[in-house]
Amino acid sequence: MISILLEVILPVYLIAVTGIILGKYKSIDIKSISASVFYLFSPALIFRSLSESTMSNDIAIKVIIATWSIFFIGLVWARVWSIIRKKSHDDETKASFSLSVTTINAGNMGLPIGYLGFGDIGLEVAIIFLVANTTLYSTVNVFIASRANKMSKASMFEFLKYPMVYASILGVIFNFSNLEMPQTMMKSINFLGDAAIPTMLLVLGLQIYKGVEAKSIKDACAAIGFRLCIAPILMFFITYIIGLPDIYSNVLIVSAGLPTAVFTIILATEFNAKPELATTIVVGSTTLSFFTLTLLLWLVKNNILL
């Protein structure tokens, strides 16, 4: 377990901590860095990974099915919890809680954890996991966030603004058609893609430095509990039922236990859906995942779950 902590988890968190320290002593424009990740680095990494992927269609489809399954189970969990807490859950709180449960940090943390924990195969699975989730975040979750202020009609085509969607489509087209990008362009794409993971982690640290105001401990615990503990257990059963080979199942089980993404705060802020609750859950789940992800990786690498 110590080796996993030192070789996989700690390198990821050290870069995030660097972001926290940088945010403390320097006035950093987080929006500009986030925009670079969002519009350049992440799309480049996704295109490169998908266009060069050697994963079979059967495995890729099963990974997508597992990813979407855990997302919609999370929505059910959020709905049930809101019913239990109906006296204190207005529309804004319902939206914020749903977003916090379903929006996994598949980018900033999922990609580096997948790569450091499982190598190239892990990165391929993590990319598909990210892309599959992104399609839902940019459609279903934008719709959920907009419902907090009755703006659903205006948000129906919001996903068209996300470059990762187009990078995913192009990556799949290039892969299936055996097309090759000109070497000069591919070198530029490689440079941008290589910058994605460390910059994502830096942004995560800068976001965490903004701080947290705990408004609802019960809601935060319910969301964090699902994200870090319940979701990986459910993913174990999902991958077993659909018959995924062990290596792919292991990556997905760990990915299902990733913390809530910073993107939750962005959505909650944009649509005024209780961003303070989302921030509490993001910071809390990110902090606790240092321990839970270490344990998850140790369990799957020692075949204790499978």
C-alpha positions in Angstrom: 0.0 0.0 0.0 2.9 2.3 0.7 4.3 1.9 -2.8 0.9 2.7 -4.3 0.7 5.8 -2.1 4.2 7.0 -3.1 4.1 6.0 -6.8 0.5 6.8 -7.8 -1.4 8.9 -5.3 1.3 11.2 -3.9 2.6 12.5 -7.3 -1.0 13.5 -8.2 -1.7 15.3 -4.9 1.8 17.0 -4.8 1.0 18.9 -8.0 -2.4 19.9 -6.6 -0.7 21.1 -3.4 1.7 23.1 -5.6 -1.4 24.8 -7.0 -2.6 25.6 -3.5 0.7 27.1 -2.5 0.9 29.1 -5.7 -2.6 30.4 -5.1 -1.6 31.5 -1.6 1.4 33.6 -2.6 0.6 34.7 -6.1 -2.5 36.3 -7.7 -3.3 33.7 -10.4 -6.0 34.1 -13.0 -7.5 30.6 -12.7 -10.0 31.3 -15.5 -7.3 31.7 -18.1 -5.5 28.5 -17.1 -8.8 26.6 -17.0 -9.6 27.9 -20.4 -6.3 26.6 -21.7 -7.0 23.2 -20.3 -10.6 23.2 -21.5 -10.1 24.5 -25.0 -6.6 23.2 -25.9 -4.9 20.7 -23.6 -7.8 18.3 -22.8 -9.1 18.1 -26.4 -5.6 17.4 -27.7 -5.1 14.6 -25.2 -8.5 13.1 -25.9 -8.0 13.3 -29.7 -4.6 11.7 -29.5 -5.7 8.9 -27.1 -8.8 8.0 -29.1 -7.2 8.2 -32.5 -4.3 5.9 -31.4 -6.4 3.6 -29.2 -6.1 -0.1 -29.9 -9.0 -1.1 -27.6 -11.6 -3.3 -29.2 -15.0 -1.9 -29.9 -16.6 -4.5 -27.6 -14.5 -3.4 -24.6 -15.0 0.3 -25.4 -18.8 -0.2 -25.5 -18.8 -2.0 -22.2 -16.7 0.7 -20.6 -19.2 3.3 -21.8 -22.2 1.2 -20.5 -20.5 0.9 -17.1 -19.8 4.6 -17.0 -23.3 5.6 -17.9 -24.8 3.1 -15.5 -22.9 4.5 -12.5 -24.0 8.1 -13.6 -27.7 7.3 -13.6 -27.5 5.3 -10.4 -26.0 8.4 -8.9 -29.0 10.4 -10.1 -31.3 7.9 -8.4 -29.3 8.2 -5.2 -29.5 12.0 -5.4 -33.3 11.9 -6.0 -33.9 9.5 -3.0 -31.8 11.7 -0.7 -33.7 14.8 -1.8 -36.9 13.1 -0.9 -35.6 12.1 2.5 -34.4 15.7 3.0 -37.4 17.3 1.3 -37.9 19.9 4.1 -34.5 21.4 3.5 -34.0 20.7 -0.3 -35.3 23.5 -2.5 -34.8 23.4 -6.3 -31.3 24.9 -6.0 -30.2 22.4 -3.4 -31.5 19.5 -5.3 -29.6 20.6 -8.4 -26.4 21.2 -6.5 -26.6 17.8 -4.7 -27.3 15.9 -8.0 -24.4 17.6 -9.7 -22.1 16.8 -6.8 -23.0 13.1 -6.8 -22.8 12.5 -10.6 -20.0 14.8 -11.7 -16.8 12.8 -11.3 -13.3 14.3 -11.5 -12.5 12.1 -14.5 -10.2 14.7 -16.0 -8.0 16.4 -13.4 -7.5 13.2 -11.3 -8.9 10.4 -13.4 -6.4 10.6 -16.2 -3.3 10.8 -14.0 -4.6 8.1 -11.7 -5.4 5.9 -14.6 -2.0 6.3 -16.2 0.1 6.1 -13.1 -1.9 3.2 -11.6 -2.4 1.1 -14.7 -0.1 2.4 -17.5 -1.2 3.0 -21.1 -4.2 0.7 -20.8 -5.3 2.6 -17.8 -5.0 5.9 -19.6 -7.1 4.6 -22.6 -9.9 3.4 -20.2 -9.7 6.7 -18.3 -10.0 8.7 -21.5 -13.1 6.7 -22.6 -14.5 7.1 -19.0 -13.9 10.9 -19.3 -15.4 11.2 -22.7 -18.5 9.1 -21.8 -19.0 11.2 -18.7 -18.4 14.5 -20.5 -21.3 13.7 -22.9 -23.5 13.5 -19.9 -22.1 16.4 -18.0 -22.5 18.7 -21.0 -26.1 17.6 -21.6 -27.9 16.0 -18.6 -26.0 17.9 -15.9 -26.3 21.3 -17.7 -30.0 20.6 -17.9 -30.2 19.7 -14.2 -28.2 22.9 -13.2 -30.5 25.0 -15.4 -33.6 23.6 -13.8 -32.6 25.3 -10.6 -33.6 28.6 -12.2 -36.0 27.3 -14.8 -33.6 27.8 -17.7 -33.8 24.4 -19.2 -34.8 25.4 -22.8 -31.9 27.8 -23.1 -29.4 25.0 -22.1 -30.5 22.3 -24.5 -27.6 23.0 -26.9 -25.0 24.1 -24.3 -23.0 21.0 -25.0 -22.1 22.3 -28.5 -19.8 24.7 -26.8 -17.5 22.0 -25.5 -14.5 21.3 -27.7 -13.9 17.9 -26.0 -17.1 16.6 -27.7 -15.6 17.5 -31.2 -12.2 16.1 -30.2 -13.8 12.8 -29.2 -15.7 12.6 -32.5 -12.6 13.3 -34.6 -10.6 10.9 -32.6 -13.0 8.1 -33.2 -13.3 9.0 -36.9 -9.5 9.0 -37.4 -9.2 5.6 -35.5 -11.9 3.8 -37.4 -10.8 5.2 -40.8 -7.1 4.6 -40.2 -6.4 8.2 -41.0 -3.2 9.8 -39.9 -2.7 13.4 -38.9 0.3 15.2 -40.7 3.4 14.8 -38.6 3.8 18.6 -38.0 0.3 18.9 -36.7 0.6 15.7 -34.6 3.7 17.1 -32.9 1.7 20.2 -31.8 -1.1 18.0 -30.6 1.3 15.9 -28.6 2.8 19.0 -27.0 -0.6 20.2 -26.0 -1.8 16.8 -24.8 1.3 16.3 -22.7 0.5 19.6 -20.9 -3.0 18.5 -20.0 -2.5 16.3 -16.9 -0.1 18.5 -14.9 -2.1 21.6 -15.7 -5.4 20.0 -14.7 -3.9 19.2 -11.3 -2.5 22.7 -10.9 -6.0 24.1 -11.6 -7.4 21.7 -9.0 -5.1 23.0 -6.4 -5.8 26.6 -7.3 -9.6 26.0 -7.1 -9.2 24.3 -3.7 -7.3 27.3 -2.3 -10.4 29.4 -2.8 -11.7 27.7 0.3 -14.9 26.2 1.5 -17.9 27.2 3.6 -19.6 24.2 5.1 -23.4 24.8 4.9 -24.8 21.4 5.1 -22.8 18.6 6.7 -25.5 15.9 6.2 -25.8 16.6 2.4 -22.0 16.8 2.0 -21.5 13.5 3.8 -24.2 11.8 1.7 -22.7 13.0 -1.5 -19.1 12.2 -0.5 -20.1 8.8 0.9 -21.6 7.8 -2.5 -18.7 9.2 -4.5 -15.9 7.7 -2.6 -17.3 4.5 -1.1 -20.7 3.3 -2.6 -19.9 4.1 -6.3 -16.8 1.8 -6.5 -18.7 -1.1 -4.9 -21.5 -0.6 -7.4 -19.0 -0.4 -10.3 -17.6 -3.8 -9.2 -21.0 -5.4 -9.6 -21.6 -3.6 -12.9 -18.4 -4.6 -14.5 -18.9 -8.2 -13.3 -22.4 -8.3 -14.8 -21.3 -7.0 -18.2 -18.3 -9.2 -18.3 -15.3 -6.8 -18.5 -11.8 -8.3 -18.2 -10.0 -7.7 -14.9 -7.7 -4.9 -16.0 -10.5 -2.8 -17.4 -12.7 -3.5 -14.4 -9.9 -2.4 -12.1 -9.5 0.9 -13.8 -13.3 1.5 -13.7 -13.6 0.5 -10.1 -11.0 3.0 -9.1 -12.4 5.7 -11.5 -15.8 5.3 -9.9 -14.3 6.3 -6.6 -12.9 9.6 -7.8 -13.9 12.7 -6.0 -16.4 15.3 -7.2 -15.1 17.5 -10.1 -14.4 21.2 -9.9 -16.7 21.5 -12.9 -19.6 21.0 -10.4 -18.7 24.4 -8.9 -18.6 26.0 -12.3 -22.0 24.7 -13.2 -23.5 25.5 -9.8 -22.2 29.0 -10.0 -23.3 29.6 -13.6 -26.9 28.6 -12.8 -27.0 29.8 -9.1 -27.5 26.3 -7.8 -26.1 26.5 -4.3 -22.4 26.7 -5.3 -21.4 26.8 -1.6 -22.7 23.2 -1.2 -20.9 22.1 -4.3 -17.7 23.6 -3.1 -18.0 21.9 0.3 -18.4 18.5 -1.5 -15.6 19.1 -4.0 -13.1 20.0 -1.3 -14.2 17.4 1.1 -14.3 14.5 -1.4 -10.9 15.6 -2.9 -9.3 15.6 0.5 -10.7 12.3 1.7 -9.9 10.6 -1.7 -6.2 10.7 -0.8 -6.9 7.8 1.5 -9.8 6.1 -0.2 -8.1 6.0 -3.6 -5.0 4.6 -2.1 -7.1 1.8 -0.5 -9.0 1.1 -3.7 -5.8 0.8 -5.8 -4.3 -1.5 -3.2 -7.5 -3.7 -3.2 -7.7 -4.0 -7.0 -3.9 -4.5 -7.5 -3.9 -7.3 -5.0 -7.0 -8.9 -6.6 -8.9 -8.7 -3.3 -12.0 -7.4 -5.0 -11.9 -9.7 -8.1 
